[in-house]
Amino acid sequence: MLKNVADRCETDNLAKADIIPKRIVWRTESNTSKVENEEILLEKRKGQISLNIDRPCILRNDGGSAGILLDFGMELQGGIQIFAWSCGGDTKNARLRIRFGESAMEAMSDIGGKKNATNNHAVRDVIAEISYLGMTEIGNTGFRFVRLDLLDDDGYIEIMSVRAAFSYRDIEYKGSFRCNDALLNKIWDTGAYTVHLNMQNYLWDGIKRDRLVWIGDMHPEISTIQAVFGYNDVVPKSLDFVRDETHLPGWMNSIPTYSMWWILIHHSWFMQNGDIEYLKAQRNFLLALSDQLSIFIDRDGKDITPDFRFVDWPSFENKKAVDAGIQALHILAAEAAAGLFDILGEKKAGEKCLKDIARLRRFTVDHNGCKQAAALMALAGLADKDAINREVLAVDGARRISAFTGYYILKARSMAGDIEGSLDCIREYWGGMIKMGATTFWEEFNLDWMENATGIDELVTKDKKDIHGDYGDHCYVGYRRSLCHGWSSGPTAWLSENVLGIKILEPGCRTVQVKPQLGNLEWVEGDYPTPEGKIHLRHEKQPDGNVKSRIDAPRSIKIIR
């Protein structure tokens, strides 16, 4: 029978796992509603309803509404399964309100209101009918917490179990990172898991909100994928999806810089995987896009790509910085395009890119104190990397950065040799999210939000701030803000590239430079995946400050130290 529908199916390569809750965060306690035997929901039970009623968890109403808040212990993508016996007597069904939340307080919220709880992109607040003697599956969103409320007046429901129906790609973590700093190890793992959750049928940016293929956001995400998983077909599938959705002279995702990021991603992906046939499939679009970008350089060399002019959200109101960041991105994209045209044998197109780069470099830009713009200027060679780091990037530690462009700030700081400062920035910023209960990295974060705030795994008291619901800006106000956003995974890629010291010099990782930079670390060990197999590395700092390295690589890979 399946053969008859095969031509109408799109396979998603996703696996399913059932996960039981880790703890009970809250339950109602009143004379009008009761929750009994809630501890059984933490037990591992068979995934099959039966006639044998064995110690059910009971939600019972007597004029009130019985409710319970479950914590599954980690961010998940999917829904929940509710196994129910009797629902108010005989063959009656029950009505439950189910609220998913990436934080405990989001799961306790109502749609709308001052804290901006929404059902945007994925419904997370729903009323469902739960079947008598059945298993009911509800939801498809990003969550860690689930609140259940019985809505039936003077009713009850006997629940055998509640399990998360976890949807994920069952793939090997080929890359790894370990050092003598446990926090950095946890940050590397958390960034890897953040992107892994977003590797659904396509590569999303967020699993609750922003379940879209944002091509600019994909650059840090594919950098993490390369360091953790190596090749995965979700990347070319997503790149091609956005390409085919973009009809020139339009821009990818309606943002000119995101078309620039598409070129940068293809250069990085080709260097990692060396798939010339896939690159050739991009030839026509790449040629047309490069010509289109060339049009938007004025006689003074200034990038004049039209609105929507965007680097990242925290820099959005700083117009001088936005102009500087876009100027730098245009140069970086033209350099990447020139490299790809050289590989494709498109000599004239490559020469045109080099002329565009020369024109763009003639125009003087001003970062206006913005770290994001300053970092991109350093990466594009528009400013002295050491001065930029000293005067802008290293000032105020991890303040005034963003979850998305933090990766490029780290890259610029490492170019200036400031490895210790970069490591401290990672510990402070991404470590701050972990301190506040994160199991995945967030769409946006500000160190100031931590003051007198409660972590995402706790209920907020009146004297504390809600770090999820009380903060945010632009498109990420309050509970609408995603707490699992792939663009925030940059430290995972950065640690593999800079501390383990991996730099790809030849397409397909045929030649790799290994240049570890331990900063204030004593040792580091890990794996980096390549098309030829894993490179295993261990670097240890010696008493004289020198680093002793052991490198095990496939024979087909040339290692340069």
N, C-alpha and C positions, 0 to 999 in steps of 0.2 A: 504493500500500500504506500509506503514512504517513497518508493520510486516514482509514483504517479504525481507527487507534489514536489519532487526535488528541484525542479526548475522554478518553483515559486518560493523556495526557501533561501534565507540568508543565514548561514551558520554563524554562531557567535563565539565559539571556542571557550565558553565559560563553564566552569565547574560549580557545583553546589556543595555546601557543607552546612550542617545543622549545629548551632552553638547554643548552649544553655546559659542563662544569666549567671553573672558572677556574684551579685549581691542585691539585696533589697534596700533601696535608698529611702523609701517613704511608703506609708500606707495610711489610709483613713482610720481614724479612731474616734468614733462617736456613738451615741445611743441610737442613731438612725441608720448607720451603715457599719458593716463589719467585714474584715478580711481574716479568714481563718486558715491555718496550716500553710502560710505563705512560704515557709522554708522548703517545702517540697519542690518548689519551682527551681531551686538550685541543685536538685538531684538530676542525674543523668537517667532518663527513662527511655523505654522503647518508643520508636517513632511509629506507633500503630495504636489506634484506639481499640479498646476491647470492652466487653461487658463487665469485666472485673473492676469494680470501683475501689481503688486502693488509695486511701488517704488523699482525697482531692484537696486542692486549694479552693476555698469557697469565697466568692464575693457575694455579699448578701445585703439587700436594701430593705429598709423599713421606714420609708419616707425620706431617706437620704440617697447618697450615691457613693457606693464603695469603690475605692480606687487604690492602685498600687503602682509604684515606680520601680522599674527594673533597670539595672546597669549590666550590660553585657561585657564590660571591662575594656573594650577597645572599639575604635571606629570600624563600622562594617558597611557594606553595600548590599541592599536587598530588602527583605521584609521580615515578617514573623509568621510562625505557624502556631495556631492555638488548638490544642487537643481538648475537647470538652465532652463531659458525660452529660448529666441532666442539666437543663437550662430552665429551671422554674417549674419543673414537673412534667412527667410523661414525655411527649414528643415536641414540646415547645422549644423554639429557638430563643436566643438572647441577643440583645443589642449592646454592643460595646463601643465606647468612644476610644480610639487608639491614637495616641500622639507620639510621634517619633521625635527625638531630639539629638543633636550633636553635643549638647550640654544638658545637664540635669534640668536647668531652669528653662531651656527651650522646650523640653518635653512637658513642663508644667504650665506652659503659656497658652494663651488664646490667640487665634488669628487676628492680626491687626494690632491696634493699641500702640502705646508709646514705644514699645520695644520691637515693633516691626516684624512680628512672627508672620510667616507667609506660607502659602502652598505653591509658590513659584517654582517652576521647573520640575518639581516632584512633590506629589501630595504627601504631606506628613501629618495631617490632622484629619481623621476620617471616622465616620460612624459606619460600623459593619454589623451585619447579622451573622452571629456565630451559631453553627448548626449543632443540634443535639446529636450526640454520638458521632461526631465528625472531626475532621481536621480542616480548619479554615486558614488559608494563607492570605495575608493582607500586606500590601505595601511594596514599594520599589523606590528606595531613597537611601541617603546616607544617614547613618545614625549610630549612636552608642546606647542611648537610653530610650525606654518605651514606657509610657504611662497607659494603663488600662483603667477605664471607668465603666461600671455597669449602669446603664441608663434606665433599665426597667424598674418601674415603681413596684415596691413590695415583691421583688423577684430575687433570684439567685442564679449563680452559674457555678458548676463544679468543673474545675480545670485540672486535667491530668498533667499538662506541661505547656510551657510557652518557650518556643525556640526561635532563634534568629535563623532565617533562611539566607545564608551568606552566599553571594554571587561573586566569583573571582576567576581569574586566569590561573590555572594550575601549572605554573612554570617555575623552573629552577632559578634560585638566586645564585648565579654563577660568579658574580663579583662579591667581594667581602672587604671589610676594613676593621682592624682591631689595633688599638694602641694602649698605652698605659693610662689613658684618661677615659674612665667609664662613661662620662657624660658625652664625649665626642663619639664614642662607639654607639651610644643610644641615639644620638642625633643622626648619624649615618644610617642606622637601621630605620629610624622613623621617616626620614626622607625617602628611602627606598620603598617602604610600605605605603606612604602617601601616594606615590606615583603608581604603584602596583594596583591599588584600589581603583584608580582612575583608568586603568587599562581594561576597559569593558569592551563592548563590540567595536567602539572607536576609542581614541584617546581623549577622554574628557579632561576638563580643567577642575571640576568639582563633582562630587557624587551626590550632594544634596542640591546645590544650586550651581549653575554653570556646567550643566551636563551637555556641553557643546564643544566642538572642535575649534578652539581659539588658537590660530596658528602661531601668533607671537608668543603666547604662553607656553607653546610646545617646545620652545628652544631649551629652557632649563629642564623641562620634562624629558626630552630625548637625550639630553646630556646625562641625566640620571639613569635612564634606561640603558644607555651604552655602558655605563659603569657597573650596573647591577645585573642586567639580563643579556647584554649583547644585542644580537639581532632579535626583533620581534615584529611580526607582520602587522601589528596594530599601528606602527609608525608609517610605513608606506601607504597603508589603507587610509589613514587619516590625512596624510599629505595630499594624496590624490583626490580625496573627497573635497577638500577645500579648493584645490586647483580646479576641479570640474564644476564647482559651484560658483567660481569666479569668472565672470565674462568681461574680459578687457574691453574698454579701458577702466573697468571697475577695480576695486581694491579688495584684497582678501579680508573678510570680516568687516568690510567697509572702512578699513583703517590703513592708510598708506604704509605706515611702518610695519604692519603685519605682512605685507607683501615682501618687504625687505627681509623680515625674519624667515620667510619661506625659503629665500635664497640661502641664507646663513645655515638653516637646518639642512638643506640638501648638501651643502659643502661638508658639514660635519658628518652627516650620515654616510656620504661616499667615502670620506677618509676612514671612517670606522669599518665599513663593510666592503668597499671596493666593488660594488655591483655595477658594472659599466652598462649592462643592458637596462637596468632601472634608470640610470642617469640619462641614457639616450632617449628614454620615453618622456623625459622632461624637456628635451631640446627646444621644441617649437614654442612652448609656453615661456620657457626661460628667455629665449631670444626676444619674444614680444614684450615680456615684462621689463627686461633690461632696457629696451628702446623706450618704453613708456616712462621709466624712471629718469632716463636721460633728458626727456623733455622738460622735466620739472627742476631744472637748474638754471637760474637766471644768469645774466651777463656778468654779474659780480661773483658768481660761484655759489650763491646761496640756494639751499634746498627750498623749493616753493611748492612741495606736494601739498594738496589741499586738505581742508578739514575732512575728517577728524584727526587732528594732530595730537599724537599720544605717545608718551614714553611709559609712564605708569601713573596710577591715581594720585599718590601723595605729591607728585611734582606737577600735577595738572594745572594748577592756578599760576604757576611760575612760568610765564610765557617765554622769557629769555632762556630759561633752562630747557624748556621743551624744544625750542628752536635749536639749541646747542646739541641736545641729545639726538634729535632727528638728523642733524647734519652729520654727526658721528656715525649713526646707524646707516645712513646712505653710503658713506665711505666704506664701512665694513661690508655692506651688501655688494657694492661694486667690486671690491677686492675678491670676495667669494665668487662672484659671477665670473670675473676674469680668470680665476683658477679653474672653474668648471669649463669655461669655453676653451681653455688651453687643452684640457683633457679631451674635449669633444672635437677638437680640431677646427673650431670656429675662430680663426685668426682675426678677422675683421671685427667681430663682436668683442673679442678680448681687447683689441687695441682701443676700441671705443670706450670700454670700461676704464682703461688706464687714463684716457683723456678726461673722462668724467671725474675720476679721482683727483687729477691735477687741478681741475676747475674747482671742485669742492674744497680742496685744501687752501685755495686762495682766500676764501672768505673767513673772517675772524669771528668767532662765536664766544659767548660769555656764559659760563655755567651758573652764574649768579648765586653762588654759594650752595647749589644743589648737588648732593653727593651722587645721585643717579646720573645726572648730566656730566659731572666731572669724571666719573668712572668711564663712561662711554667715550668721552673725549680722550682719555688716556689710552684706552684700548685701540682707538682709531689713529693714534699718533698726532692728535690735535693739540696736545699739551704735554709738558714734561711730566713723566710718570712720578718721579720722586717729589717734585714740588706739589703736584696734585694730591699725593698721598699725605704729605706733611701738612699742607695748608687746608685741605678739605676733608679727605676721606678718614683720616685718623683722628679728627677732632670730634669730641663727644662720644667716642666709642661706637656703640651700636645704635645710637640715637640718629634720627633723621634718615633711616634707610627704609626699604620696603621689602615685603616678602618675595616679590617678583624680581626686582632688580638688585636685591642683595647679593645674588650670585655674581653679578658683574662688578659690584663694588669689591667683593672678595677677590675676583680675578685681577682687578686693577691694583689692589693692594699687594697681591703676591708678585705682580710684575715689578713693583717697587722694592721687592725683597722683604716686605713687612709680613712675614709669616706669623710671628707671635701676635701681632695686632689683629690679624685675620682670625686666628684661633680664638683669641679673646672675644672678638666680635661674634663668632659662632656660639661660643659658650653663653654669652650674655643675651643675644637676641633669640636664637632658636632654642637655646637652653631655657630661656624665660618661658616659652610656650610649654615646654615639658614640665617646668615647675608649676605651671597653672593647670596641669592635668592632661595636656595634649598627648594623644597617641598617634596623631597625624598632624602635619603642619597646616597653618591657617592661611586663609586668603589674605589677611592683613593683620599686623600686630604692631603695637607701640609699647615701648617699655613703660611709659607713664601710666598705661592702663593697669599695671600690676599693683599700684599703690592702693592699699586697703581693699583689695579685691579678693573675692572668693574664687577658687578654682572651678573649672567646668564640671567637676565630678561631685560638687557639693550644692546643697540648697543655700540660697543667699539669705542672710539675716538682715534686719533693717539697718544695722550699723555698718554694713559692708556694701561694696560695689559688685555688680554683676559683670564680670569681664566679657561675657558674650553679649548680653542684652543692652548694656549701658553705653557701648562704644561703637565706633564705626563711622564711615563717611561715604560720600559718593554712592556707589551701587551696593555697598556692603554695610548698611546701617543696621545695628542691633542684631536680632536673631536671623535676619536674612543673610548675614555674613557666614560664609562657608568656613567650616573648621577642618576641611580636608581639601586642599587646593594644590594641584600638582606643581604649579609655578613656584611654590615655596620650597621645593626640594633641593635647591642649589647646593647647599653644603655637602650633600652626598657626592655629587659629581666633583665638587671642588676638592674635597679631601682625597679622592682617588687620583685626581689630576695633579695635585700640588704636593700633598704630604707623601702619598705612595710614589708620586713623581712620574706619572704616565703622560707622555706627549706623543701623539701619533704623527709620524713624519712622512709616511708613504701610504697611499690608499690600501684599504684592507688590512691595516696594521702590519704590513710587511716589514716596515722599519719603525721601531719604537724607541724613543729616547726615554731613559730612566734617570730622573734627576730629583731625588727625594729632598724635601725641605721639612725638617722635623720641628723647627722653631723651638718651643720649650718642652717638647715631648722627648721621652727617653728611647722609645722604640715604636715601630709601627710594622704591621704585617697585614697582607691581604692578597686578593686575587683580582685580576682584571680580565674580563672576557674578550676574546678576539675571534674572528672567523677561523683561525687556526687552532684554537684551544685557549686555555687559561694561561696567563702569566702569573706566577706566584712570586711574591716579593716579601722580603723581611729586611728592615733597616734598623740598625742599633747604633745609638750614639756612644762613642768611646770616651774614655776619661779626658782625652786631649781635645774633644769637641768634634773630631772627625766622625763620619758615619760609615759604618761597615755594612755592606749590603750582600744579600744572597738573592739571586734571581734565577728562577727556573722557568724557562720559556720553551715553547715548541721550536724545533730546529729550523722550521721554515721562517721564523721571525728573526730579523736582525735587531739586536739590542745595542744601542749606543748609550754610553754613560757620559 
